[in-house]
């Protein structure tokens, strides 16, 4: 990681890491699908440890789960200070990638996974569960959105750390 990647705190900017993660997710998904892929969503990105300028960063990616046209790509990022021989786990995330036809831009089917190890079975099952959780979360938010109105919105603000502008009162 070079100095131009540093944020105001002197650590590697999270956006640089996110860009690298998106690129490796694309490469992993496109290799599996043998097709052009797009990023559909990114689960929470956990920033476990900071990456220092001068450290070597390695990204590991695997297709954990596949649907009809979507794939969950798990990503683990480690950084290494090779002078001090310190290796740190810095990030974990799950990207949902979708294979698309390059001409029509419509989703296209991807091959299934051949699971060969217990770890691959576990990753597939966990990927399926995460997909179900994401779908449930979207449904829950849609239901909550239906219940909101201005009066309730104002009630929800009571005790929160914010102030209403005078034109909203």
N, C-alpha and C positions, 0 to 999 in steps of 0.2 A: 504494500500500500504506500502510495507516494504522497508527499506533502499537499499536493493540490486536491487530494481527497478529504482533507481534514475539515472538520466543522469548527465552529468558534471555540469549542472546548479543547481543540487539539486532537480529538479522536477522529477516526474515519467516520464520515457522515453516513447516517443510516440510509439515506437515499442511494448512495453508491452501492451499499450492500444489497439493497432491494433490487437495483438494476442488475447486479450480477446474479442474484437469485432468479429473477425473471428470465434472464438469458439461459441459465442452466435448466430451468423448468421447461423452456421452449425446446432446447436441444434434446432433453430426455424424452419429452412427449413426442416430438416429431420423429425421433429415432424409432420409438415404439410403433407409432401410427403409420410411419412411412408417408406422412402427409403434413401439409402446413397446419400449424396449430396456433390458437390464440389463447390468451389468458382470460378466463371467465371470472375467476375470483381468487382472492388470497385470504386464507384464514389468518388469524392473528399471527403476527410475526413477533416471536419472543426474542428480545435482545438480552441475552444471558450475561454476556461480558463484552466490554468495549474492545474494539480493534484499534490497535495503535499504529501510527504511521511507522513504516519499516517492517511490519510483520508480514509474513507470507500467509495468504488466505487460501484455503482449500474448501471447495464446495462438493458435497456428496448429494446425489439425487437418485431417486428411484421411482418408477411408476408403481404405486402401491395398490391402486384400485382402478378398474375400468368399468365404465358403463357402456352405453351404446356408442356414443361419440365423445364422451368426456373421460378424462383421466385425472386421478389425483396423483400429483407428484410431491413426494416428501423430500424436503431439503434440510440438510444439516451443514452448518458452516463452522469450520474451526480456523483458528489463527495460530501461527507459530512464531515465537521469537526465537529464531534459530541460534542466536548468539548466546542466549541464556538457557536454551533448551526447554522453553516453556510452551506447552500446547494447551489452548483453551477452546472449549466449546463456546461459540459466540452467538449463534442464531439457529432457530428451528422454525420451519413454516411448512404449510401445505398449500400448494397452488392447484387450482382446478383449471385444467387446460382442455380445450375443445378442438378436435380435428375438424377442419373445414375444407370443402372443395375449393380449389384455387379459382375456378371459373365462376361458380354459382355463389360462392361464399356461404353456402348452406352446410350445416353440420354433416359429417360423413362418418360412417361406421369405422371403429377401430378394432384391431384383433384383441382377443381375450388374452389374459395372462396365463402363463404356464407356471404354476406354483410348485417349486421344487424343495423348499425348506420350510421348517416350522415358522421361521421368522417371516417368510413371504406370506404364509397363510395368516399369521397374526396381523401383518400390515394390511392385507386385503380386507380382513374382517373389520379392523379399526377404520380403514378408509370408508367402508360401507356405512359404519356407524356414524362417522363424521358427516357423510353425505346426508344421512337421515336427520342428524341434528341441525345441519344447515337448512334443510327444507322445513323442519319444524320451527326453527327460529324465524324464517321468512314468513311463515303462516302466522306465528304469534304476533310479529310486528304488524302485519296487515290487519289483524283483528284489533290490536291496540289502536292503530291509526283510525279505524272506524269509530272508536269510542271518544276520540278527542273532539273537543269544541273549545271555544275561546274561554268560557267560564271555567271549565275543568283545567285548561292549560294554566290559567291564573292561579287556581288552587294548588296545582302541582308545584308552583314556584314558591309557595310559603315555606319558609325555613331554609331556602336555598341561598347560595352565595351569589346573588345577582340583584339588580335593581331594574325596575321598569322605567323606560323612558316616559316622559310625561304624556305623550300622545297615545300611549297604550293603556293608560289608567282609566 
